Amino acid sequence: MTVSSKQLHRSQRRDALIYWIYIPSAVVLGGKTVDRLLDLPSIPSFGGLPVIPAAILIGIGVVFIQRATFDLKHYGGGTPNPQAPPERLVTEGSFSLCRHPMFLGYDLTALGTVLLLRSWGMLIIAYPIFIALEIRFLQNREEPVLARRFGAAYSDYRKRIPFLLPNPFKRRKPS
């Protein structure tokens, strides 16, 4: 099925709203609601210290997202959008570190935001729920689609490359 440029842009705008507005808003509002309901204090700032790790996490997260998007186009001939997916299985670049580097980027960005906003409710309730739902989505929706599309190649890739968290101590065999 060929997708028009207009349909693709509409789908990309929808995805941007979901990943950059709706989901982060749910994490922030959910966490802040927990803070208020349980009368939780803010995470201590230790002289402004959370700003530095928060900025680092957000920066690394954005780099992962941008790199994964580039890798999907450069190595796979497609986009992260299901309307125009990669034509080939991408195992190079950021996809040689983990099977879902874009989601890792979102996770790091969200964790940086949690630290920046200094919310216990976000850190101990909303963020873990977000991660659990994401893992469920990836395991039950994303990975089965990839397994059907790419068959044995995806099965081999799954055996070699970690799910979401890169293992810096594991040597990877070239594909």
C-alpha positions, -999 to +999 in steps of 0.1 A: +000+000+000+014+034-010+009+062+014+005+098+002+027+125+015-003+141+031-013+109+049+023+104+061+025+139+075-009+136+092+003+103+108+036+118+118+018+148+135-004+124+153+026+104+165+044+135+176+014+146+197+013+111+213+050+108+221+058+145+228+026+158+243+000+133+255+022+106+271+046+131+288+016+151+300+001+119+315+033+111+333+037+147+346+000+152+356-002+117+371+029+121+391+020+156+403-014+143+413+002+116+434+024+142+449-006+163+459-028+134+471+000+119+493+014+154+502+049+143+490+077+168+491+098+176+461+129+155+454+158+174+472+177+196+448+211+194+466+220+229+454+204+225+420+221+192+413+192+174+395+194+199+367+227+186+355+218+149+353+184+158+340+199+178+312+223+150+304+195+124+303+173+146+281+203+153+258+212+116+255+176+107+249+172+132+221+204+120+205+191+084+206+157+094+191+174+114+163+200+087+156+174+059+155+153+080+130+184+086+109+193+049+110+158+038+099+160+061+069+197+055+061+199+017+066+163+007+062+149+031+036+119+042+058+107+060+088+096+052+124+061+057+113+041+025+105+027+043+074+061+043+058+082+017+077+117+007+067+119-017+038+148-036+053+155-048+089+178-022+105+205-038+127+232-012+122+239+021+141+218+026+172+199-006+164+232-025+171+229-014+207+193-024+214+163-034+194+143-003+204+167+027+206+141+053+198+120+041+228+152+041+249+156+077+239+120+085+250+126+068+283+158+087+290+141+120+280+112+112+303+135+103+332+154+135+327+121+154+328+111+136+360+143+146+377+140+182+364+105+185+379+117+168+411+085+148+416+085+116+438+050+108+423+065+108+388+096+088+398+080+061+419+045+058+403+039+075+369+073+067+353+073+030+362+037+027+349+048+044+317+078+020+313+056-011+320+030+000+294+058+007+269+073-028+274+039-044+271+033-025+238+068-034+224+065-071+233+029-076+223+025-053+193+058-040+179+079-072+181+053-096+166+049-072+136+086-071+131+088-109+135+062-114+108+078-088+084+114-100+087+111-137+098+143-155+105+164-124+102+144-107+130+146-139+151+184-139+148+186-102+156+164-108+187+189-134+199+219-112+194+207-077+205+192-067+239+155-056+240+157-021+254+189-015+275+222-018+258+247-042+274+281-023+271+299-055+282+286-078+255+306-080+223+283-080+193+290-102+163+286-083+130+253-092+112 
